[in-house]
Amino acid sequence: MEKISFSPSKDLQSLKLQIDGFNDSFEILKIKEEGLTVSYLSKLNLLQGSPLSGQINSRTLDLQFRFQGNLQKQTSRPDGKGFILEIQFHQKARFPDVLIALELAS
């Protein structure tokens, strides 16, 4: 796993990630073209490759984005404060809609 910060950047702090079937929000640590890395307090009862869908939104940027993907990896955070999940988008475009929307909104 590549090294990532456990504190989201200022831009990512304004985003809320909701995965379908879960009541709590997930903290977005990193967004890349192929997927995203999130943090959650408890371990999910999901297998690697499990399909996931959900929504990323931001009230401050007036942004809403639906995504579909699958769970690539789930590991314990080294600081002991939950788990890190890597989610790969199903979308194969060079720049996913969420990255374009974030760029336009900033």
Biopython code that builds the backbone (N, CA, C, O; Angstrom):
import numpy as np
from Bio.PDB.StructureBuilder import StructureBuilder

atoms = [
    (1, "MET", "N", (0.851, -1.170, 0.000)),
    (1, "MET", "CA", (0.000, 0.000, 0.000)),
    (1, "MET", "C", (0.897, 1.233, 0.000)),
    (1, "MET", "O", (1.858, 1.310, 0.765)),
    (2, "GLU", "N", (0.578, 2.194, -0.861)),
    (2, "GLU", "CA", (1.359, 3.413, -0.890)),
    (2, "GLU", "C", (1.105, 4.220, 0.371)),
    (2, "GLU", "O", (0.058, 4.096, 1.006)),
    (3, "LYS", "N", (2.081, 5.047, 0.721)),
    (3, "LYS", "CA", (1.962, 5.849, 1.936)),
    (3, "LYS", "C", (0.929, 6.959, 1.718)),
    (3, "LYS", "O", (0.985, 7.690, 0.729)),
    (4, "ILE", "N", (-0.001, 7.070, 2.650)),
    (4, "ILE", "CA", (-1.015, 8.124, 2.580)),
    (4, "ILE", "C", (-1.121, 8.793, 3.937)),
    (4, "ILE", "O", (-0.772, 8.210, 4.964)),
    (5, "SER", "N", (-1.604, 10.014, 3.926)),
    (5, "SER", "CA", (-1.818, 10.748, 5.164)),
    (5, "SER", "C", (-3.121, 10.276, 5.810)),
    (5, "SER", "O", (-4.104, 10.009, 5.119)),
    (6, "PHE", "N", (-3.118, 10.176, 7.135)),
    (6, "PHE", "CA", (-4.334, 9.783, 7.847)),
    (6, "PHE", "C", (-5.221, 10.981, 8.148)),
    (6, "PHE", "O", (-6.307, 10.833, 8.709)),
    (7, "SER", "N", (-4.758, 12.162, 7.777)),
    (7, "SER", "CA", (-5.559, 13.375, 7.915)),
    (7, "SER", "C", (-5.898, 13.870, 6.517)),
    (7, "SER", "O", (-4.996, 14.223, 5.758)),
    (8, "PRO", "N", (-7.172, 13.905, 6.162)),
    (8, "PRO", "CA", (-7.542, 14.348, 4.818)),
    (8, "PRO", "C", (-7.138, 15.799, 4.579)),
    (8, "PRO", "O", (-7.094, 16.603, 5.510)),
    (9, "SER", "N", (-6.845, 16.123, 3.323)),
    (9, "SER", "CA", (-6.524, 17.501, 2.970)),
    (9, "SER", "C", (-7.757, 18.377, 3.203)),
    (9, "SER", "O", (-8.868, 17.876, 3.380)),
    (10, "LYS", "N", (-7.541, 19.673, 3.198)),
    (10, "LYS", "CA", (-8.638, 20.623, 3.411)),
    (10, "LYS", "C", (-9.757, 20.413, 2.386)),
    (10, "LYS", "O", (-10.937, 20.481, 2.728)),
    (11, "ASP", "N", (-9.379, 20.155, 1.124)),
    (11, "ASP", "CA", (-10.386, 19.925, 0.077)),
    (11, "ASP", "C", (-11.195, 18.663, 0.344)),
    (11, "ASP", "O", (-12.409, 18.646, 0.143)),
    (12, "LEU", "N", (-10.527, 17.607, 0.795)),
    (12, "LEU", "CA", (-11.221, 16.340, 1.029)),
    (12, "LEU", "C", (-12.080, 16.370, 2.286)),
    (12, "LEU", "O", (-13.055, 15.624, 2.380)),
    (13, "GLN", "N", (-11.737, 17.218, 3.256)),
    (13, "GLN", "CA", (-12.520, 17.296, 4.490)),
    (13, "GLN", "C", (-13.948, 17.755, 4.227)),
    (13, "GLN", "O", (-14.859, 17.416, 4.983)),
    (14, "SER", "N", (-14.150, 18.522, 3.162)),
    (14, "SER", "CA", (-15.498, 19.023, 2.870)),
    (14, "SER", "C", (-16.367, 17.976, 2.176)),
    (14, "SER", "O", (-17.566, 18.184, 1.994)),
    (15, "LEU", "N", (-15.760, 16.845, 1.785)),
    (15, "LEU", "CA", (-16.506, 15.796, 1.092)),
    (15, "LEU", "C", (-17.042, 14.755, 2.067)),
    (15, "LEU", "O", (-16.409, 14.448, 3.076)),
    (16, "LYS", "N", (-18.201, 14.226, 1.757)),
    (16, "LYS", "CA", (-18.815, 13.176, 2.561)),
    (16, "LYS", "C", (-19.019, 11.960, 1.663)),
    (16, "LYS", "O", (-19.605, 12.072, 0.586)),
    (17, "LEU", "N", (-18.540, 10.808, 2.102)),
    (17, "LEU", "CA", (-18.712, 9.570, 1.343)),
    (17, "LEU", "C", (-19.704, 8.689, 2.074)),
    (17, "LEU", "O", (-19.520, 8.365, 3.248)),
    (18, "GLN", "N", (-20.736, 8.310, 1.384)),
    (18, "GLN", "CA", (-21.749, 7.407, 1.922)),
    (18, "GLN", "C", (-21.779, 6.172, 1.040)),
    (18, "GLN", "O", (-22.028, 6.277, -0.161)),
    (19, "ILE", "N", (-21.527, 4.995, 1.619)),
    (19, "ILE", "CA", (-21.605, 3.744, 0.874)),
    (19, "ILE", "C", (-22.977, 3.140, 1.121)),
    (19, "ILE", "O", (-23.429, 3.048, 2.262)),
    (20, "ASP", "N", (-23.635, 2.730, 0.045)),
    (20, "ASP", "CA", (-24.976, 2.156, 0.144)),
    (20, "ASP", "C", (-24.981, 0.986, 1.129)),
    (20, "ASP", "O", (-24.122, 0.106, 1.064)),
    (21, "GLY", "N", (-25.956, 0.985, 2.039)),
    (21, "GLY", "CA", (-26.087, -0.082, 3.021)),
    (21, "GLY", "C", (-25.440, 0.226, 4.361)),
    (21, "GLY", "O", (-25.585, -0.551, 5.305)),
    (22, "PHE", "N", (-24.723, 1.354, 4.464)),
    (22, "PHE", "CA", (-24.082, 1.745, 5.718)),
    (22, "PHE", "C", (-24.633, 3.091, 6.154)),
    (22, "PHE", "O", (-24.793, 3.999, 5.338)),
    (23, "ASN", "N", (-24.924, 3.216, 7.448)),
    (23, "ASN", "CA", (-25.490, 4.457, 7.966)),
    (23, "ASN", "C", (-24.449, 5.548, 8.159)),
    (23, "ASN", "O", (-24.738, 6.727, 7.955)),
    (24, "ASP", "N", (-23.239, 5.163, 8.552)),
    (24, "ASP", "CA", (-22.201, 6.143, 8.856)),
    (24, "ASP", "C", (-21.461, 6.585, 7.600)),
    (24, "ASP", "O", (-21.401, 5.862, 6.605)),
    (25, "SER", "N", (-20.898, 7.788, 7.669)),
    (25, "SER", "CA", (-20.071, 8.297, 6.578)),
    (25, "SER", "C", (-18.655, 7.755, 6.708)),
    (25, "SER", "O", (-18.214, 7.385, 7.796)),
    (26, "PHE", "N", (-17.955, 7.713, 5.593)),
    (26, "PHE", "CA", (-16.567, 7.298, 5.539)),
    (26, "PHE", "C", (-15.709, 8.536, 5.308)),
    (26, "PHE", "O", (-16.132, 9.466, 4.621)),
    (27, "GLU", "N", (-14.520, 8.552, 5.871)),
    (27, "GLU", "CA", (-13.601, 9.671, 5.692)),
    (27, "GLU", "C", (-12.740, 9.404, 4.454)),
    (27, "GLU", "O", (-12.077, 8.371, 4.369)),
    (28, "ILE", "N", (-12.751, 10.324, 3.507)),
    (28, "ILE", "CA", (-11.958, 10.171, 2.287)),
    (28, "ILE", "C", (-10.541, 10.649, 2.563)),
    (28, "ILE", "O", (-10.332, 11.796, 2.958)),
    (29, "LEU", "N", (-9.568, 9.768, 2.353)),
    (29, "LEU", "CA", (-8.169, 10.114, 2.556)),
    (29, "LEU", "C", (-7.485, 10.509, 1.251)),
    (29, "LEU", "O", (-6.596, 11.360, 1.241)),
    (30, "LYS", "N", (-7.908, 9.882, 0.147)),
    (30, "LYS", "CA", (-7.258, 10.147, -1.137)),
    (30, "LYS", "C", (-8.207, 9.785, -2.277)),
    (30, "LYS", "O", (-8.912, 8.778, -2.211)),
    (31, "ILE", "N", (-8.221, 10.617, -3.325)),
    (31, "ILE", "CA", (-8.975, 10.318, -4.541)),
    (31, "ILE", "C", (-7.980, 10.269, -5.693)),
    (31, "ILE", "O", (-7.187, 11.189, -5.890)),
    (32, "LYS", "N", (-8.039, 9.182, -6.444)),
    (32, "LYS", "CA", (-7.177, 9.009, -7.616)),
    (32, "LYS", "C", (-8.067, 8.707, -8.820)),
    (32, "LYS", "O", (-9.274, 8.516, -8.676)),
    (33, "GLU", "N", (-7.461, 8.665, -10.007)),
    (33, "GLU", "CA", (-8.227, 8.383, -11.223)),
    (33, "GLU", "C", (-8.902, 7.023, -11.161)),
    (33, "GLU", "O", (-10.035, 6.868, -11.618)),
    (34, "GLU", "N", (-8.214, 6.036, -10.599)),
    (34, "GLU", "CA", (-8.740, 4.670, -10.615)),
    (34, "GLU", "C", (-9.584, 4.317, -9.393)),
    (34, "GLU", "O", (-10.244, 3.277, -9.383)),
    (35, "GLY", "N", (-9.574, 5.157, -8.371)),
    (35, "GLY", "CA", (-10.364, 4.828, -7.192)),
    (35, "GLY", "C", (-10.102, 5.777, -6.043)),
    (35, "GLY", "O", (-9.579, 6.876, -6.231)),
    (36, "LEU", "N", (-10.471, 5.339, -4.852)),
    (36, "LEU", "CA", (-10.268, 6.182, -3.679)),
    (36, "LEU", "C", (-9.872, 5.349, -2.478)),
    (36, "LEU", "O", (-10.100, 4.141, -2.421)),
    (37, "THR", "N", (-9.272, 6.035, -1.523)),
    (37, "THR", "CA", (-8.863, 5.417, -0.271)),
    (37, "THR", "C", (-9.640, 6.102, 0.840)),
    (37, "THR", "O", (-9.656, 7.329, 0.929)),
    (38, "VAL", "N", (-10.286, 5.304, 1.688)),
    (38, "VAL", "CA", (-11.123, 5.852, 2.750)),
    (38, "VAL", "C", (-10.764, 5.217, 4.087)),
    (38, "VAL", "O", (-10.108, 4.177, 4.150)),
    (39, "SER", "N", (-11.211, 5.869, 5.147)),
    (39, "SER", "CA", (-11.006, 5.359, 6.494)),
    (39, "SER", "C", (-12.368, 5.162, 7.147)),
    (39, "SER", "O", (-13.299, 5.935, 6.921)),
    (40, "TYR", "N", (-12.467, 4.115, 7.959)),
    (40, "TYR", "CA", (-13.716, 3.803, 8.655)),
    (40, "TYR", "C", (-13.356, 3.224, 10.019)),
    (40, "TYR", "O", (-12.336, 2.548, 10.153)),
    (41, "LEU", "N", (-14.174, 3.479, 11.023)),
    (41, "LEU", "CA", (-13.845, 3.066, 12.384)),
    (41, "LEU", "C", (-13.872, 1.565, 12.613)),
    (41, "LEU", "O", (-13.103, 1.056, 13.429)),
    (42, "SER", "N", (-14.736, 0.846, 11.914)),
    (42, "SER", "CA", (-14.818, -0.598, 12.149)),
    (42, "SER", "C", (-14.558, -1.369, 10.861)),
    (42, "SER", "O", (-14.645, -0.821, 9.762)),
    (43, "LYS", "N", (-14.241, -2.642, 11.016)),
    (43, "LYS", "CA", (-13.961, -3.493, 9.867)),
    (43, "LYS", "C", (-15.271, -3.854, 9.173)),
    (43, "LYS", "O", (-16.264, -4.168, 9.830)),
    (44, "LEU", "N", (-15.266, -3.806, 7.850)),
    (44, "LEU", "CA", (-16.451, -4.177, 7.083)),
    (44, "LEU", "C", (-16.457, -5.675, 6.854)),
    (44, "LEU", "O", (-15.410, -6.283, 6.631)),
    (45, "ASN", "N", (-17.625, -6.262, 6.909)),
    (45, "ASN", "CA", (-17.770, -7.694, 6.679)),
    (45, "ASN", "C", (-17.921, -7.938, 5.170)),
    (45, "ASN", "O", (-18.948, -8.429, 4.704)),
    (46, "LEU", "N", (-16.870, -7.581, 4.425)),
    (46, "LEU", "CA", (-16.873, -7.708, 2.971)),
    (46, "LEU", "C", (-15.593, -8.392, 2.518)),
    (46, "LEU", "O", (-14.541, -8.232, 3.136)),
    (47, "LEU", "N", (-15.689, -9.146, 1.450)),
    (47, "LEU", "CA", (-14.521, -9.800, 0.874)),
    (47, "LEU", "C", (-13.870, -8.900, -0.166)),
    (47, "LEU", "O", (-14.518, -8.026, -0.743)),
    (48, "GLN", "N", (-12.582, -9.126, -0.396)),
    (48, "GLN", "CA", (-11.894, -8.409, -1.457)),
    (48, "GLN", "C", (-12.620, -8.674, -2.774)),
    (48, "GLN", "O", (-12.963, -9.816, -3.080)),
    (49, "GLY", "N", (-12.849, -7.625, -3.542)),
    (49, "GLY", "CA", (-13.576, -7.743, -4.804)),
    (49, "GLY", "C", (-15.070, -7.518, -4.681)),
    (49, "GLY", "O", (-15.770, -7.460, -5.692)),
    (50, "SER", "N", (-15.578, -7.389, -3.446)),
    (50, "SER", "CA", (-17.016, -7.155, -3.253)),
    (50, "SER", "C", (-17.442, -5.854, -3.931)),
    (50, "SER", "O", (-16.744, -4.845, -3.830)),
    (51, "PRO", "N", (-18.586, -5.871, -4.623)),
    (51, "PRO", "CA", (-19.062, -4.646, -5.272)),
    (51, "PRO", "C", (-19.551, -3.632, -4.240)),
    (51, "PRO", "O", (-20.163, -3.997, -3.235)),
    (52, "LEU", "N", (-19.275, -2.368, -4.499)),
    (52, "LEU", "CA", (-19.712, -1.268, -3.643)),
    (52, "LEU", "C", (-20.272, -0.161, -4.521)),
    (52, "LEU", "O", (-19.808, 0.055, -5.641)),
    (53, "SER", "N", (-21.258, 0.528, -4.008)),
    (53, "SER", "CA", (-21.754, 1.723, -4.677)),
    (53, "SER", "C", (-22.091, 2.732, -3.595)),
    (53, "SER", "O", (-22.315, 2.373, -2.439)),
    (54, "GLY", "N", (-22.123, 3.976, -3.977)),
    (54, "GLY", "CA", (-22.411, 4.995, -2.991)),
    (54, "GLY", "C", (-22.402, 6.372, -3.602)),
    (54, "GLY", "O", (-22.549, 6.543, -4.812)),
    (55, "GLN", "N", (-22.224, 7.355, -2.732)),
    (55, "GLN", "CA", (-22.324, 8.741, -3.154)),
    (55, "GLN", "C", (-21.283, 9.583, -2.438)),
    (55, "GLN", "O", (-21.038, 9.418, -1.243)),
    (56, "ILE", "N", (-20.680, 10.480, -3.187)),
    (56, "ILE", "CA", (-19.787, 11.485, -2.621)),
    (56, "ILE", "C", (-20.502, 12.810, -2.792)),
    (56, "ILE", "O", (-20.973, 13.130, -3.884)),
    (57, "ASN", "N", (-20.586, 13.586, -1.713)),
    (57, "ASN", "CA", (-21.203, 14.897, -1.865)),
    (57, "ASN", "C", (-20.508, 15.926, -0.996)),
    (57, "ASN", "O", (-19.772, 15.594, -0.067)),
    (58, "SER", "N", (-20.760, 17.174, -1.322)),
    (58, "SER", "CA", (-20.200, 18.297, -0.586)),
    (58, "SER", "C", (-21.207, 19.427, -0.607)),
    (58, "SER", "O", (-21.639, 19.869, -1.671)),
    (59, "ARG", "N", (-21.574, 19.889, 0.564)),
    (59, "ARG", "CA", (-22.500, 21.020, 0.637)),
    (59, "ARG", "C", (-21.803, 22.315, 0.238)),
    (59, "ARG", "O", (-22.414, 23.185, -0.382)),
    (60, "THR", "N", (-20.530, 22.444, 0.589)),
    (60, "THR", "CA", (-19.817, 23.688, 0.300)),
    (60, "THR", "C", (-19.545, 23.870, -1.189)),
    (60, "THR", "O", (-19.468, 25.003, -1.664)),
    (61, "LEU", "N", (-19.397, 22.766, -1.939)),
    (61, "LEU", "CA", (-19.105, 22.854, -3.374)),
    (61, "LEU", "C", (-20.329, 22.580, -4.241)),
    (61, "LEU", "O", (-20.231, 22.623, -5.467)),
    (62, "ASP", "N", (-21.479, 22.300, -3.630)),
    (62, "ASP", "CA", (-22.689, 21.942, -4.375)),
    (62, "ASP", "C", (-22.381, 20.824, -5.371)),
    (62, "ASP", "O", (-22.638, 20.946, -6.569)),
    (63, "LEU", "N", (-21.828, 19.738, -4.845)),
    (63, "LEU", "CA", (-21.357, 18.623, -5.652)),
    (63, "LEU", "C", (-22.002, 17.336, -5.177)),
    (63, "LEU", "O", (-22.109, 17.092, -3.976)),
    (64, "GLN", "N", (-22.432, 16.514, -6.122)),
    (64, "GLN", "CA", (-22.956, 15.184, -5.824)),
    (64, "GLN", "C", (-22.481, 14.232, -6.906)),
    (64, "GLN", "O", (-22.598, 14.534, -8.094)),
    (65, "PHE", "N", (-21.946, 13.083, -6.508)),
    (65, "PHE", "CA", (-21.380, 12.127, -7.453)),
    (65, "PHE", "C", (-21.699, 10.718, -6.989)),
    (65, "PHE", "O", (-21.386, 10.354, -5.856)),
    (66, "ARG", "N", (-22.322, 9.915, -7.857)),
    (66, "ARG", "CA", (-22.574, 8.499, -7.567)),
    (66, "ARG", "C", (-21.413, 7.689, -8.119)),
    (66, "ARG", "O", (-20.895, 7.994, -9.194)),
    (67, "PHE", "N", (-21.004, 6.661, -7.391)),
    (67, "PHE", "CA", (-19.930, 5.818, -7.895)),
    (67, "PHE", "C", (-20.290, 4.349, -7.744)),
    (67, "PHE", "O", (-21.127, 3.976, -6.921)),
    (68, "GLN", "N", (-19.647, 3.536, -8.547)),
    (68, "GLN", "CA", (-19.716, 2.080, -8.435)),
    (68, "GLN", "C", (-18.290, 1.572, -8.510)),
    (68, "GLN", "O", (-17.479, 2.075, -9.288)),
    (69, "GLY", "N", (-17.995, 0.583, -7.707)),
    (69, "GLY", "CA", (-16.649, 0.039, -7.700)),
    (69, "GLY", "C", (-16.612, -1.263, -6.934)),
    (69, "GLY", "O", (-17.639, -1.896, -6.689)),
    (70, "ASN", "N", (-15.399, -1.650, -6.560)),
    (70, "ASN", "CA", (-15.268, -2.843, -5.727)),
    (70, "ASN", "C", (-14.151, -2.650, -4.716)),
    (70, "ASN", "O", (-13.239, -1.848, -4.912)),
    (71, "LEU", "N", (-14.244, -3.401, -3.636)),
    (71, "LEU", "CA", (-13.271, -3.320, -2.554)),
    (71, "LEU", "C", (-11.989, -4.018, -2.988)),
    (71, "LEU", "O", (-11.993, -5.213, -3.286)),
    (72, "GLN", "N", (-10.903, -3.272, -3.023)),
    (72, "GLN", "CA", (-9.614, -3.839, -3.412)),
    (72, "GLN", "C", (-8.839, -4.364, -2.214)),
    (72, "GLN", "O", (-8.211, -5.421, -2.279)),
    (73, "LYS", "N", (-8.891, -3.606, -1.114)),
    (73, "LYS", "CA", (-8.089, -3.973, 0.050)),
    (73, "LYS", "C", (-8.690, -3.351, 1.301)),
    (73, "LYS", "O", (-9.248, -2.255, 1.248)),
    (74, "GLN", "N", (-8.578, -4.046, 2.419)),
    (74, "GLN", "CA", (-9.028, -3.541, 3.716)),
    (74, "GLN", "C", (-7.954, -3.910, 4.738)),
    (74, "GLN", "O", (-7.689, -5.090, 4.968)),
    (75, "THR", "N", (-7.342, -2.902, 5.345)),
    (75, "THR", "CA", (-6.267, -3.143, 6.311)),
    (75, "THR", "C", (-6.476, -2.284, 7.548)),
    (75, "THR", "O", (-7.142, -1.250, 7.494)),
    (76, "SER", "N", (-5.907, -2.717, 8.656)),
    (76, "SER", "CA", (-5.952, -1.932, 9.890)),
    (76, "SER", "C", (-5.089, -0.689, 9.737)),
    (76, "SER", "O", (-4.021, -0.737, 9.126)),
    (77, "ARG", "N", (-5.550, 0.414, 10.289)),
    (77, "ARG", "CA", (-4.723, 1.622, 10.307)),
    (77, "ARG", "C", (-3.570, 1.410, 11.275)),
    (77, "ARG", "O", (-3.777, 0.861, 12.357)),
    (78, "PRO", "N", (-2.372, 1.826, 10.920)),
    (78, "PRO", "CA", (-1.228, 1.664, 11.825)),
    (78, "PRO", "C", (-1.401, 2.391, 13.155)),
    (78, "PRO", "O", (-0.810, 1.993, 14.159)),
    (79, "ASP", "N", (-2.210, 3.459, 13.173)),
    (79, "ASP", "CA", (-2.429, 4.194, 14.421)),
    (79, "ASP", "C", (-3.528, 3.565, 15.279)),
    (79, "ASP", "O", (-3.835, 4.073, 16.357)),
    (80, "GLY", "N", (-4.126, 2.460, 14.806)),
    (80, "GLY", "CA", (-5.136, 1.745, 15.581)),
    (80, "GLY", "C", (-6.505, 2.395, 15.611)),
    (80, "GLY", "O", (-7.364, 1.974, 16.385)),
    (81, "LYS", "N", (-6.732, 3.409, 14.789)),
    (81, "LYS", "CA", (-8.003, 4.142, 14.802)),
    (81, "LYS", "C", (-8.900, 3.749, 13.642)),
    (81, "LYS", "O", (-9.409, 4.609, 12.923)),
    (82, "GLY", "N", (-9.093, 2.449, 13.458)),
    (82, "GLY", "CA", (-10.005, 1.986, 12.425)),
    (82, "GLY", "C", (-9.310, 1.231, 11.315)),
    (82, "GLY", "O", (-8.274, 0.597, 11.519)),
    (83, "PHE", "N", (-9.908, 1.313, 10.123)),
    (83, "PHE", "CA", (-9.443, 0.538, 8.980)),
    (83, "PHE", "C", (-9.338, 1.421, 7.745)),
    (83, "PHE", "O", (-10.051, 2.415, 7.612)),
    (84, "ILE", "N", (-8.445, 1.046, 6.852)),
    (84, "ILE", "CA", (-8.275, 1.730, 5.579)),
    (84, "ILE", "C", (-8.827, 0.823, 4.491)),
    (84, "ILE", "O", (-8.506, -0.364, 4.435)),
    (85, "LEU", "N", (-9.655, 1.387, 3.634)),
    (85, "LEU", "CA", (-10.242, 0.638, 2.527)),
    (85, "LEU", "C", (-9.830, 1.283, 1.214)),
    (85, "LEU", "O", (-9.888, 2.504, 1.063)),
    (86, "GLU", "N", (-9.416, 0.462, 0.279)),
    (86, "GLU", "CA", (-9.133, 0.937, -1.069)),
    (86, "GLU", "C", (-10.262, 0.462, -1.968)),
    (86, "GLU", "O", (-10.562, -0.731, -2.028)),
    (87, "ILE", "N", (-10.886, 1.404, -2.666)),
    (87, "ILE", "CA", (-12.015, 1.114, -3.545)),
    (87, "ILE", "C", (-11.623, 1.473, -4.970)),
    (87, "ILE", "O", (-11.170, 2.587, -5.235)),
    (88, "GLN", "N", (-11.797, 0.533, -5.881)),
    (88, "GLN", "CA", (-11.498, 0.778, -7.293)),
    (88, "GLN", "C", (-12.789, 1.093, -8.026)),
    (88, "GLN", "O", (-13.769, 0.357, -7.915)),
    (89, "PHE", "N", (-12.789, 2.206, -8.789)),
    (89, "PHE", "CA", (-13.959, 2.582, -9.577)),
    (89, "PHE", "C", (-14.157, 1.607, -10.724)),
    (89, "PHE", "O", (-13.190, 1.068, -11.263)),
    (90, "HIS", "N", (-15.429, 1.376, -11.103)),
    (90, "HIS", "CA", (-15.726, 0.593, -12.305)),
    (90, "HIS", "C", (-15.520, 1.425, -13.559)),
    (90, "HIS", "O", (-15.209, 0.889, -14.623)),
    (91, "GLN", "N", (-15.695, 2.744, -13.436)),
    (91, "GLN", "CA", (-15.544, 3.645, -14.579)),
    (91, "GLN", "C", (-14.108, 3.579, -15.083)),
    (91, "GLN", "O", (-13.167, 3.645, -14.291)),
    (92, "LYS", "N", (-13.935, 3.450, -16.387)),
    (92, "LYS", "CA", (-12.600, 3.303, -16.961)),
    (92, "LYS", "C", (-12.105, 4.565, -17.665)),
    (92, "LYS", "O", (-11.060, 4.525, -18.314)),
    (93, "ALA", "N", (-12.821, 5.678, -17.558)),
    (93, "ALA", "CA", (-12.407, 6.922, -18.201)),
    (93, "ALA", "C", (-11.111, 7.434, -17.578)),
    (93, "ALA", "O", (-10.803, 7.125, -16.427)),
    (94, "ARG", "N", (-10.366, 8.208, -18.336)),
    (94, "ARG", "CA", (-9.092, 8.744, -17.848)),
    (94, "ARG", "C", (-9.295, 9.600, -16.599)),
    (94, "ARG", "O", (-8.536, 9.473, -15.638)),
    (95, "PHE", "N", (-10.295, 10.460, -16.599)),
    (95, "PHE", "CA", (-10.573, 11.290, -15.435)),
    (95, "PHE", "C", (-12.011, 11.059, -14.993)),
    (95, "PHE", "O", (-12.935, 11.499, -15.677)),
    (96, "PRO", "N", (-12.226, 10.385, -13.876)),
    (96, "PRO", "CA", (-13.600, 10.156, -13.397)),
    (96, "PRO", "C", (-14.344, 11.471, -13.162)),
    (96, "PRO", "O", (-13.734, 12.504, -12.886)),
    (97, "ASP", "N", (-15.645, 11.413, -13.274)),
    (97, "ASP", "CA", (-16.494, 12.592, -13.109)),
    (97, "ASP", "C", (-16.227, 13.334, -11.811)),
    (97, "ASP", "O", (-16.296, 14.562, -11.782)),
    (98, "VAL", "N", (-15.924, 12.618, -10.740)),
    (98, "VAL", "CA", (-15.713, 13.284, -9.452)),
    (98, "VAL", "C", (-14.479, 14.180, -9.501)),
    (98, "VAL", "O", (-14.495, 15.260, -8.911)),
    (99, "LEU", "N", (-13.422, 13.775, -10.175)),
    (99, "LEU", "CA", (-12.225, 14.612, -10.275)),
    (99, "LEU", "C", (-12.496, 15.855, -11.114)),
    (99, "LEU", "O", (-12.032, 16.946, -10.782)),
    (100, "ILE", "N", (-13.243, 15.691, -12.193)),
    (100, "ILE", "CA", (-13.602, 16.832, -13.036)),
    (100, "ILE", "C", (-14.472, 17.810, -12.249)),
    (100, "ILE", "O", (-14.250, 19.020, -12.305)),
    (101, "ALA", "N", (-15.451, 17.299, -11.522)),
    (101, "ALA", "CA", (-16.339, 18.158, -10.725)),
    (101, "ALA", "C", (-15.568, 18.904, -9.645)),
    (101, "ALA", "O", (-15.821, 20.086, -9.413)),
    (102, "LEU", "N", (-14.630, 18.232, -8.982)),
    (102, "LEU", "CA", (-13.824, 18.892, -7.952)),
    (102, "LEU", "C", (-12.973, 20.004, -8.553)),
    (102, "LEU", "O", (-12.842, 21.078, -7.966)),
    (103, "GLU", "N", (-12.400, 19.749, -9.712)),
    (103, "GLU", "CA", (-11.576, 20.761, -10.374)),
    (103, "GLU", "C", (-12.413, 21.975, -10.765)),
    (103, "GLU", "O", (-11.986, 23.112, -10.564)),
    (104, "LEU", "N", (-13.595, 21.744, -11.320)),
    (104, "LEU", "CA", (-14.463, 22.846, -11.723)),
    (104, "LEU", "C", (-14.986, 23.632, -10.526)),
    (104, "LEU", "O", (-15.169, 24.846, -10.612)),
    (105, "ALA", "N", (-15.225, 22.950, -9.417)),
    (105, "ALA", "CA", (-15.797, 23.606, -8.239)),
    (105, "ALA", "C", (-14.763, 24.404, -7.454)),
    (105, "ALA", "O", (-15.122, 25.319, -6.713)),
    (106, "SER", "N", (-13.495, 24.072, -7.606)),
    (106, "SER", "CA", (-12.465, 24.763, -6.801)),
    (106, "SER", "C", (-12.016, 26.061, -7.434)),
    (106, "SER", "O", (-11.160, 26.753, -6.883)),
]
sb = StructureBuilder()
sb.init_structure("model")
sb.init_model(0)
sb.init_chain("A")
sb.init_seg("    ")
for serial, (resi, resn, name, xyz) in enumerate(atoms, 1):
    if name == "N":
        sb.init_residue(resn, " ", resi, " ")
    sb.init_atom(name, np.array(xyz, "f"), 0.0, 1.0, " ", f" {name:<3s}", serial, name[0])
structure = sb.get_structure()
